[in-house]
């Protein structure tokens, strides 16, 4: 097996990509411990992901498990056991979009906010939509397990948006068929092709018009405007304080919005990052609270987003935790804050 190195793939990936590995290993009856140690991946990340992993770590880990235990469908099983819609706040874009086509177009437009690794495209051909996935940067060697995992994720997203009754016309993989091909057929509930020209999912073009039950045009416009500012901030450099602010804005609501993950992103020790922020008379915790409250005020004042959804977007455990933090910061609850400004409460 050709292994990737830091030089091949210096980018980082959310460690949540490994959710599903524990369940896949249990189904296969294998011990992942030795391979996790080999690639310096903390076993706890498989249960409670936090922070980043190098992309090469993930590729090598998945490929090594598949090769060493001779289970060519390991990436498939990992995807099968993962929860759908793992895009953090970006999930709101999908849920608020009016139909499937808009949802997918929004996801692709803001993809860089949650993934630097893969890119997706939709092509229309002879009455069919072809939704493809490929790596933003070509790799030497095999990344079959990662590619398979990505297609399983796409399938689950489409099922979530269109309803569990939705089925594709076909699913395509560029790699050779594994011995466990029948499992793929049962899972995708339709034709699965291997040795194809692309990794992707084919379905009738008419499915793009499938309405999304949770659509909200007014709120979608508001959320898109917010994400546009995040895209702009992503391109900015500035001093460390500005860069940390931009990082927090992009990662609010995800498992990556913490000091350790931020320091890892900037290739720093957490203490070094704290010292850099201390020089600006601020801590990461203070910045996180400040920006959470900034986003909260923005949505409370200008949108009809439910408090429960806002709580999730800001990364609080529950509505009580958000309300408590807001009250401590503003001296009143979110509901009172809205009423005192003549705004309607949800």
Residue pairs with C-beta under 8 A, 6 or more apart in sequence:
1 63
1 64
1 67
1 141
1 142
2 140
2 141
2 142
3 56
3 60
3 63
3 141
4 55
4 56
4 59
4 60
4 139
4 140
4 141
4 143
5 56
6 54
6 56
8 56
8 139
8 140
9 54
9 55
9 56
9 59
9 137
9 139
10 54
10 55
11 54
11 55
11 116
11 117
11 137
12 52
12 53
12 54
12 55
12 116
12 264
12 265
13 52
13 53
13 54
13 55
13 58
13 115
13 116
13 117
14 49
14 52
14 53
14 114
14 254
14 255
14 256
15 45
15 49
15 50
15 51
15 52
15 53
15 255
16 49
16 86
16 255
17 49
17 53
17 58
17 149
18 41
18 45
18 46
18 49
18 53
18 58
18 61
18 78
19 46
19 49
19 78
19 81
19 82
19 83
19 86
20 77
20 78
20 79
20 80
20 81
20 82
21 32
21 46
21 78
22 32
22 46
22 47
23 77
23 81
24 74
24 77
24 78
24 80
24 81
25 31
25 32
25 65
27 77
28 69
28 71
28 74
28 77
30 65
30 69
30 71
32 43
32 46
32 65
33 43
35 61
35 64
35 65
35 68
36 42
36 43
36 46
36 61
38 64
39 57
39 60
39 61
39 64
40 57
41 53
41 57
41 61
45 51
45 53
49 255
50 255
50 256
50 258
50 260
50 261
51 255
51 256
51 258
51 260
51 261
51 264
52 256
52 261
52 264
52 265
55 117
58 146
59 139
59 143
59 145
59 146
62 74
62 75
62 78
62 145
62 146
62 149
63 142
63 143
63 144
63 145
65 71
65 74
65 145
66 72
66 73
66 74
66 75
66 144
66 145
71 77
71 180
72 144
72 178
72 179
72 180
73 148
73 178
73 179
73 180
73 183
73 184
74 145
75 144
75 145
75 146
75 147
75 148
75 149
75 152
76 148
76 149
76 152
76 178
76 180
76 183
76 184
76 187
78 145
78 149
78 152
79 148
79 149
79 150
79 151
79 152
79 153
79 156
80 152
80 187
82 149
82 152
82 153
82 156
84 153
84 156
84 157
84 159
84 160
85 91
85 94
85 156
85 157
85 160
86 153
87 94
87 107
87 114
88 114
88 251
88 253
88 254
89 252
89 253
89 254
89 313
90 107
90 110
90 113
90 114
90 227
92 223
92 309
92 313
93 103
93 106
93 107
93 110
93 220
93 223
93 224
93 227
94 103
94 106
94 107
94 157
94 161
94 212
95 212
95 214
95 215
96 212
96 214
96 215
96 216
96 219
96 220
96 223
97 103
97 106
97 212
97 215
97 220
98 211
98 212
98 215
98 217
98 220
99 208
99 209
99 210
99 211
99 212
99 215
100 158
100 161
100 162
100 207
100 208
100 209
100 210
100 212
101 122
101 208
101 209
103 161
103 212
104 120
104 122
104 131
104 208
105 122
106 220
106 224
107 120
108 119
108 120
108 121
108 122
110 227
110 230
110 231
111 118
111 119
111 120
112 231
112 234
113 227
113 230
113 231
113 234
113 250
114 254
116 136
117 135
117 136
118 133
118 134
118 135
118 136
118 150
119 133
119 134
119 135
119 136
120 131
120 132
120 133
120 154
121 131
121 132
121 134
122 129
122 130
122 131
122 132
122 208
123 129
123 130
123 132
124 130
124 205
127 204
127 205
127 206
128 169
128 202
128 203
128 204
128 205
129 202
129 203
129 204
129 205
129 207
129 208
130 198
130 200
130 201
130 202
131 154
131 158
131 200
131 201
131 202
131 203
132 198
132 199
132 200
133 147
133 150
133 151
133 154
133 199
133 200
134 198
134 199
135 143
135 147
142 175
144 175
147 173
147 174
147 175
147 199
148 173
148 175
148 199
150 199
151 171
151 173
151 199
151 200
151 201
152 187
154 200
154 201
155 168
155 171
155 188
155 201
158 166
158 168
158 201
158 203
159 166
161 210
161 212
162 207
162 210
163 210
166 203
166 207
166 210
167 189
167 190
168 188
168 190
168 201
168 202
168 203
169 190
169 191
169 202
169 203
169 204
170 190
170 191
170 192
170 193
170 201
170 202
171 184
171 188
171 190
171 191
171 192
171 193
171 200
171 201
171 202
172 192
172 193
172 194
172 196
172 197
172 198
172 199
172 200
172 201
172 202
173 192
173 193
173 194
173 195
173 196
173 199
174 195
174 196
174 197
174 198
174 199
175 194
175 195
176 194
176 195
177 194
177 195
178 184
181 192
181 194
184 192
185 191
185 192
216 304
218 303
218 304
219 303
219 304
219 305
222 299
222 302
222 303
222 305
223 303
226 295
226 298
229 249
230 249
230 250
233 245
233 246
233 249
233 250
234 246
234 250
236 242
236 243
236 246
237 243
238 246
240 266
240 273
240 276
240 277
240 280
241 277
241 280
241 282
243 266
244 262
244 266
244 273
244 277
244 284
244 287
245 287
245 291
247 262
247 265
247 266
248 257
248 262
248 287
248 288
248 291
249 291
249 295
251 257
251 261
251 262
252 291
252 292
252 295
252 313
252 314
252 315
253 312
253 313
253 314
253 315
254 315
255 261
256 262
256 265
257 288
257 315
258 284
259 270
259 273
259 274
259 284
259 285
260 270
262 273
262 284
263 269
263 270
263 272
263 273
266 273
268 276
273 284
274 283
274 284
277 283
277 284
277 287
289 325
289 329
292 314
292 315
292 325
293 325
293 326
293 329
293 330
295 313
295 314
296 310
296 314
296 322
296 326
296 334
297 337
299 305
299 310
299 313
300 310
300 334
300 337
300 338
300 343
301 338
301 341
301 343
304 344
304 346
305 313
305 346
306 346
307 319
307 322
307 323
307 334
307 335
307 346
308 319
310 322
310 334
311 318
311 319
311 321
311 322
314 322
316 322
316 325
322 334
323 333
323 334
326 332
326 333
326 334
326 337
327 333
330 337
332 340
335 345
338 344
338 345
339 345
